[in-house]
Amino acid sequence: MAKNVKEEESSIEVFDKADEVLNSGEAFIEKNQKSILIGLGVIAAVVVGAILLKSKYFEPREREAQESIFMAEQFFAIDSFQLALDGKDDAMGFLDVIEHYGSTDAGNLAKAYAGICYKKLGDDESAIEYLKKFSASDKVVQPSVLGSVADCYWNLGDVNKAISYYKKAASGDNEIMTPFYNERAALAYLSINENDKAVALLEDIVKKYPNYANIVEVKKYIEFAKNK
């Protein structure tokens, strides 16, 4: 009985404290209503300002960036990689687009383009620098960029970093990109005589991606690795 009384008293205390908190909160609102309304007005102004900023600044800049990157993409398409980087006459190159519009979507894309241009020109260190600046959630573009970073590290003789990036490129479970970059990682493992790791990756390709375009070669690599 005494226990029940204590429990009831404890519950009453809890409810009393809750009432105190609620009442003090209401009193605070009543006392500071003007300040709160001003605060809400500031928030609303910030939201409206953000919308105006987007329509008056960011969207026009994005359009400018898209127009500016056009000629660089044309140079890239015909394998004129240096011109694509530097531009020509009044036509911006990817480096100019990055400098002037780096925060836009087109500027982000220019970073990937610039990295690939440097890779094609044999400057793997610069290629890595720009490729790493690019970011996207696309299931084809992002793995391709990560795979290009891996290729550059392999060219520079840093096989372990190459393997790390091949695995990142393969992590998206894409029917085309995942087996391709796992195969590349396996070949990198073979180059440093880590045959068991190579076999594990290759056998995973056979199991999960039996329709992979290079599946015949993958099976040959497995036999090679097991007998190496």
C-alpha positions as CSV (number, residue, x, y, z in Angstrom):
1,M,0.0,0.0,0.0
2,A,2.8,2.4,1.0
3,K,4.5,1.5,-2.3
4,N,1.4,2.4,-4.3
5,V,1.1,5.7,-2.5
6,K,4.7,6.6,-3.3
7,E,4.2,5.6,-6.9
8,E,1.2,7.9,-7.1
9,E,3.1,10.7,-5.5
10,S,5.9,10.2,-7.9
11,S,3.6,10.3,-10.9
12,I,1.9,13.5,-9.5
13,E,5.4,15.1,-9.3
14,V,6.2,14.1,-12.9
15,F,2.9,15.6,-14.2
16,D,3.4,18.7,-12.0
17,K,6.9,19.2,-13.5
18,A,5.5,18.6,-17.0
19,D,2.8,21.3,-16.4
20,E,5.5,23.6,-15.2
21,V,7.5,23.1,-18.3
22,L,4.5,23.6,-20.6
23,N,3.3,26.7,-18.6
24,S,6.8,28.2,-18.7
25,G,7.0,27.6,-22.4
26,E,3.6,29.3,-23.0
27,A,4.7,32.2,-20.8
28,F,7.9,32.5,-22.8
29,I,6.0,32.6,-26.1
30,E,3.6,35.2,-24.8
31,K,6.5,37.3,-23.4
32,N,8.6,37.0,-26.5
33,Q,6.0,36.7,-29.2
34,K,7.2,39.8,-30.9
35,S,10.8,38.6,-31.0
36,I,9.7,35.2,-32.2
37,L,7.5,36.7,-35.0
38,I,10.5,38.8,-36.1
39,G,12.6,35.7,-36.1
40,L,10.1,33.9,-38.3
41,G,10.0,36.9,-40.5
42,V,13.8,36.7,-40.9
43,I,13.6,33.0,-41.8
44,A,10.9,33.7,-44.4
45,A,13.0,36.4,-45.8
46,V,16.0,34.1,-46.1
47,V,13.9,31.5,-47.9
48,V,12.5,34.1,-50.3
49,G,16.0,35.4,-50.8
50,A,17.3,31.9,-51.6
51,I,14.7,31.4,-54.2
52,L,15.5,34.8,-55.8
53,L,19.2,34.0,-55.6
54,K,18.6,30.8,-57.5
55,S,16.5,32.4,-60.2
56,K,18.5,35.6,-60.6
57,Y,22.1,34.2,-60.0
58,F,22.6,30.5,-60.0
59,E,20.4,29.6,-63.0
60,P,21.8,32.3,-65.3
61,R,25.3,31.2,-64.2
62,E,24.5,27.6,-65.0
63,R,23.3,28.6,-68.5
64,E,26.5,30.6,-69.0
65,A,28.5,27.7,-67.9
66,Q,26.7,25.3,-70.3
67,E,27.3,27.7,-73.2
68,S,31.0,28.2,-72.2
69,I,31.8,24.5,-72.0
70,F,30.4,23.7,-75.5
71,M,33.5,24.4,-77.6
72,A,35.7,22.5,-75.1
73,E,33.5,19.5,-75.5
74,Q,33.8,19.8,-79.3
75,F,37.6,19.8,-79.1
76,F,37.4,16.8,-76.7
77,A,35.2,14.9,-79.2
78,I,37.9,15.2,-81.9
79,D,40.7,14.2,-79.5
80,S,42.2,17.7,-79.4
81,F,42.8,17.4,-75.6
82,Q,45.2,20.3,-75.2
83,L,42.8,22.7,-76.9
84,A,40.0,21.2,-74.9
85,L,41.9,22.1,-71.7
86,D,43.2,25.5,-72.7
87,G,40.5,26.7,-75.2
88,K,41.2,28.8,-78.3
89,D,40.6,32.5,-79.0
90,D,37.4,33.4,-77.3
91,A,36.4,29.8,-76.7
92,M,36.9,28.7,-73.1
93,G,38.7,25.5,-72.3
94,F,37.8,23.2,-69.5
95,L,40.3,24.9,-67.2
96,D,38.6,28.3,-67.8
97,V,35.2,26.8,-67.1
98,I,36.4,25.3,-63.9
99,E,37.9,28.7,-62.8
100,H,34.9,30.8,-63.7
101,Y,32.0,28.3,-63.1
102,G,33.5,25.6,-60.8
103,S,30.4,25.5,-58.5
104,T,28.0,24.8,-61.4
105,D,27.0,21.4,-62.8
106,A,28.9,22.3,-66.0
107,G,31.9,23.3,-63.9
108,N,31.8,20.0,-62.1
109,L,31.6,18.1,-65.4
110,A,34.6,20.2,-66.7
111,K,36.6,18.7,-63.8
112,A,36.0,15.2,-65.1
113,Y,36.7,16.2,-68.7
114,A,40.0,18.0,-67.6
115,G,41.1,14.9,-65.7
116,I,40.5,12.7,-68.7
117,C,42.3,15.2,-71.0
118,Y,45.4,15.1,-68.8
119,K,45.2,11.3,-68.7
120,K,45.2,11.2,-72.5
121,L,48.1,13.6,-72.6
122,G,50.1,11.3,-70.2
123,D,50.0,13.6,-67.2
124,D,48.6,11.1,-64.7
125,E,49.2,13.3,-61.6
126,S,47.2,16.2,-63.0
127,A,44.6,13.8,-64.2
128,I,44.2,12.4,-60.6
129,E,44.0,15.9,-59.2
130,Y,41.0,16.9,-61.4
131,L,39.3,13.6,-61.5
132,K,39.1,13.6,-57.7
133,K,37.4,17.0,-57.7
134,F,34.5,15.6,-59.7
135,S,31.5,14.2,-57.9
136,A,28.3,12.6,-59.2
137,S,25.8,9.9,-58.2
138,D,25.4,8.6,-61.7
139,K,25.9,4.8,-61.9
140,V,27.9,5.0,-65.1
141,V,29.8,8.3,-65.0
142,Q,31.1,8.1,-61.4
143,P,32.5,4.6,-61.7
144,S,34.2,5.5,-64.9
145,V,35.9,8.5,-63.2
146,L,37.0,6.4,-60.3
147,G,38.2,3.8,-62.7
148,S,40.2,6.4,-64.5
149,V,41.8,7.5,-61.2
150,A,42.8,3.8,-60.7
151,D,44.3,3.6,-64.2
152,C,46.4,6.7,-63.4
153,Y,47.7,5.2,-60.2
154,W,48.6,2.0,-62.0
155,N,50.5,4.0,-64.6
156,L,52.3,5.7,-61.8
157,G,53.3,2.4,-60.3
158,D,51.1,2.7,-57.2
159,V,49.2,-0.6,-57.7
160,N,47.7,-0.7,-54.2
161,K,46.0,2.6,-54.7
162,A,44.9,1.5,-58.1
163,I,43.3,-1.6,-56.6
164,S,41.5,0.6,-54.0
165,Y,40.0,2.8,-56.7
166,Y,39.1,-0.1,-59.0
167,K,37.1,-1.6,-56.1
168,K,35.4,1.8,-55.5
169,A,34.5,1.9,-59.1
170,A,33.1,-1.6,-58.9
171,S,31.1,-1.0,-55.7
172,G,27.9,0.2,-57.4
173,D,26.6,-3.3,-58.5
174,N,26.3,-2.2,-62.1
175,E,25.9,-5.0,-64.7
176,I,28.7,-3.5,-66.9
177,M,30.9,-1.4,-64.7
178,T,31.2,-3.7,-61.6
179,P,32.6,-6.8,-63.4
180,F,34.8,-4.7,-65.6
181,Y,36.5,-2.9,-62.7
182,N,36.6,-6.0,-60.6
183,E,38.4,-7.7,-63.5
184,R,40.9,-4.7,-63.6
185,A,41.4,-5.0,-59.8
186,A,42.1,-8.8,-60.3
187,L,44.7,-8.1,-62.9
188,A,46.3,-5.6,-60.6
189,Y,46.4,-8.2,-57.9
190,L,48.0,-10.6,-60.4
191,S,50.7,-8.0,-61.2
192,I,51.8,-8.0,-57.6
193,N,51.5,-11.8,-57.2
194,E,48.4,-11.7,-54.9
195,N,46.8,-14.5,-56.8
196,D,44.3,-15.7,-54.2
197,K,42.7,-12.2,-54.1
198,A,42.7,-12.1,-57.9
199,V,40.9,-15.5,-58.1
200,A,38.3,-14.4,-55.5
201,L,37.4,-11.4,-57.5
202,L,37.3,-13.3,-60.8
203,E,35.2,-16.1,-59.5
204,D,32.8,-13.6,-58.0
205,I,32.4,-12.2,-61.6
206,V,31.6,-15.6,-63.0
207,K,29.1,-16.3,-60.2
208,K,27.3,-12.9,-60.3
209,Y,27.7,-11.7,-63.9
210,P,27.7,-14.8,-66.1
211,N,26.6,-12.6,-69.1
212,Y,29.6,-10.3,-68.7
213,A,31.0,-9.5,-72.2
214,N,34.5,-10.6,-71.2
215,I,33.5,-13.7,-69.2
216,V,35.6,-16.1,-71.4
217,E,38.8,-14.1,-70.6
218,V,37.8,-13.9,-66.9
219,K,37.7,-17.8,-66.8
220,K,41.1,-17.9,-68.5
221,Y,42.5,-15.5,-65.9
222,I,41.2,-17.8,-63.2
223,E,43.1,-20.8,-64.6
224,F,46.2,-18.7,-65.1
225,A,46.1,-17.4,-61.5
226,K,45.6,-20.8,-60.0
227,N,48.5,-22.2,-61.9
228,K,50.8,-19.2,-61.6
